[in-house]
Amino acid sequence: MADVLADHWRNALELSRAAGQAGLADSYEPKAIHYLVRAGDRARGLDTAAATARYEAALALTPPGHADRPDILLRFGSTAYHQLRFDEAIAALDEAIAASADDAQWQRRGRAMLARMLAIWETGDAAQNLNRATWLDDLLALLEAHEPTPELVDVLTERGIDRLTGSRQEEA
């Protein structure tokens, strides 16, 4: 139903704007954003292109400063690099990291930093990937300062992979 509701609310928003009904459009916008994100989440494991398109549509409705934008940027960036949209993904993740600078957003910041590192890894840019060990150390410092989370497990896994491929099997 998320796809149907996303299309319904986005169409209602567009039609109300076209009709000059700003008040109505303002009431539809949060619903369109919510269901576009839900539709993206639903599609994420099934169809990366569909998920990315839904997140991109939600981003179009959330200008800088919008409360929902950092989470949507993280979702978009985490899916866009799987479609080889590296520059867009990294830019979105950079913005999500910057928007998550305060201590209360440490977990979102960690997820965005990890996704950014993985996106850069996928680019195959050797110069950028030289910083991978430093990024992992920074991520571990951030995440280990708090209670254990799935993000910490992901970072420890990446560190283990790096050690394994770097001929440091015991450390891995």
Protein Blocks (a to p, Z undefined) as FASTA:
>chain_A
ZZmmmmmmmmmmmmmmmnopaklmmmmmmmmmmmmmmmmmmmmmmommlmmmmmmmmmmm
mcghiaklmmmmmmmmmmmmmnopmmlmmmmmmmmmmmmmpmklmmmmmmmmmmmmmmmm
mnopaklmmmmmmmmmmmmmmmmmpccdfklmmmmmmmmmmmmmnopaklZZ
